[in-house]
Amino acid sequence: MKPQTDEVNDEEDNTIRCIHCKSEIEGKPWISVSCGKDDVVHACNYICSNRLRFYIGSGYWERVINKEDFPGPRPVFQTRNYRHDITVNFGIEEIRREIDDEEKRIEELESYESDESYNYDYMSP
């Protein structure tokens, strides 16, 4: 009787398994890479394929078997989250003038309201 191990042996059950997560791949694998004369490793999804370099090393594109599934290597773009002020150098003088006008209008309203309340208090018996 053979001792049981935690590792799944592909040769025993004749199934295609992911090299990273060891899950059984039904249908076509996400990626298949040749690693020698008869050795082929598979990854079941994008996340597992990102970890292939830990098993077979980096620079394996030339050994990918199913290149037709990939239109070509794509560059990785780093996105940066900047909070940009949309008003920068775009009509800033007009915006400042509008802010000043609004502040003056608010001061006049507050002044007018305080004058009316003073007059009303003064005229009350």
C-alpha positions as CSV (number, residue, x, y, z in Angstrom):
1,M,0.0,0.0,0.0
2,K,1.3,3.5,-0.9
3,P,1.6,6.1,1.8
4,Q,-0.8,9.1,1.4
5,T,0.6,12.5,0.8
6,D,-0.9,16.0,0.7
7,E,0.4,16.5,-2.8
8,V,-1.8,15.5,-5.7
9,N,0.0,13.3,-8.3
10,D,-1.2,14.0,-11.9
11,E,0.1,10.7,-13.2
12,E,-2.1,8.7,-10.8
13,D,-5.4,10.2,-11.7
14,N,-4.7,11.3,-15.4
15,T,-6.3,14.7,-14.9
16,I,-5.0,18.2,-15.7
17,R,-4.3,20.1,-12.5
18,C,-3.2,23.6,-11.8
19,I,0.4,23.8,-10.7
20,H,-0.4,26.4,-8.0
21,C,-3.8,25.6,-6.4
22,K,-3.8,21.9,-7.5
23,S,-7.4,22.1,-8.6
24,E,-8.6,19.9,-11.4
25,I,-9.0,21.8,-14.7
26,E,-12.0,20.9,-16.7
27,G,-11.8,21.9,-20.4
28,K,-9.0,24.1,-21.6
29,P,-6.4,25.5,-19.1
30,W,-5.9,29.2,-18.8
31,I,-2.2,28.8,-19.8
32,S,0.0,25.8,-20.5
33,V,3.8,26.0,-20.5
34,S,6.3,23.4,-21.7
35,C,9.0,22.6,-19.2
36,G,11.0,20.0,-20.9
37,K,10.6,17.1,-23.3
38,D,7.3,15.8,-22.0
39,D,6.6,18.0,-19.0
40,V,3.8,20.6,-19.3
41,V,2.5,22.7,-16.4
42,H,-0.9,24.4,-16.4
43,A,-2.5,27.2,-14.5
44,C,-6.3,27.4,-14.1
45,N,-6.8,31.2,-14.0
46,Y,-5.2,34.6,-14.1
47,I,-4.2,34.6,-10.4
48,C,-2.6,31.2,-10.6
49,S,-0.8,32.1,-13.8
50,N,0.8,35.1,-12.1
51,R,2.5,32.6,-9.7
52,L,4.0,30.4,-12.4
53,R,7.3,32.2,-12.1
54,F,7.7,30.7,-8.6
55,Y,7.5,27.2,-10.2
56,I,9.1,27.5,-13.6
57,G,11.0,30.8,-13.4
58,S,10.4,34.0,-15.2
59,G,10.7,34.6,-19.0
60,Y,8.6,31.6,-20.0
61,W,6.6,33.3,-22.8
62,E,8.6,31.4,-25.5
63,R,7.5,28.1,-23.9
64,V,3.8,28.9,-23.7
65,I,1.9,26.3,-25.7
66,N,-1.5,28.1,-26.1
67,K,-0.2,31.5,-27.4
68,E,-3.3,31.8,-29.6
69,D,-5.3,32.5,-26.4
70,F,-3.1,35.6,-25.7
71,P,-3.0,38.3,-28.4
72,G,0.4,39.2,-27.0
73,P,2.0,40.3,-23.8
74,R,0.5,43.6,-22.7
75,P,2.5,46.3,-20.8
76,V,1.5,46.9,-17.2
77,F,0.5,50.5,-16.5
78,Q,0.7,51.9,-13.1
79,T,-2.3,54.0,-12.2
80,R,-1.9,56.8,-9.7
81,N,-4.7,58.3,-7.8
82,Y,-4.2,62.0,-7.7
83,R,-6.8,64.5,-6.6
84,H,-6.6,67.2,-9.2
85,D,-8.2,70.6,-8.9
86,I,-10.2,70.9,-12.1
87,T,-10.0,74.7,-11.9
88,V,-6.3,74.9,-12.1
89,N,-5.4,77.5,-14.7
90,F,-8.8,77.4,-16.2
91,G,-10.6,80.7,-15.7
92,I,-9.2,81.2,-12.2
93,E,-9.6,85.0,-12.3
94,E,-13.3,84.7,-13.2
95,I,-13.8,82.2,-10.4
96,R,-12.0,84.4,-7.8
97,R,-14.1,87.4,-9.0
98,E,-17.3,85.4,-8.5
99,I,-16.2,84.3,-5.0
100,D,-15.4,87.9,-4.1
101,D,-18.8,89.1,-5.4
102,E,-20.6,86.4,-3.5
103,E,-18.8,87.2,-0.3
104,K,-19.8,90.9,-0.7
105,R,-23.4,90.0,-1.4
106,I,-23.5,87.8,1.7
107,E,-22.0,90.7,3.8
108,E,-24.6,93.1,2.4
109,L,-27.4,90.7,3.2
110,E,-26.2,90.2,6.8
111,S,-25.7,93.9,7.2
112,Y,-29.2,94.6,5.9
113,E,-30.8,91.9,8.1
114,S,-29.0,93.3,11.2
115,D,-30.1,96.8,10.4
116,E,-33.7,95.7,10.0
117,S,-33.7,93.8,13.3
118,Y,-32.1,96.9,15.0
119,N,-34.9,99.1,13.5
120,Y,-37.6,96.6,14.5
121,D,-36.2,96.3,18.1
122,Y,-36.0,100.1,18.3
123,M,-39.6,100.6,17.1
124,S,-41.1,98.0,19.5
125,P,-42.9,99.3,22.5
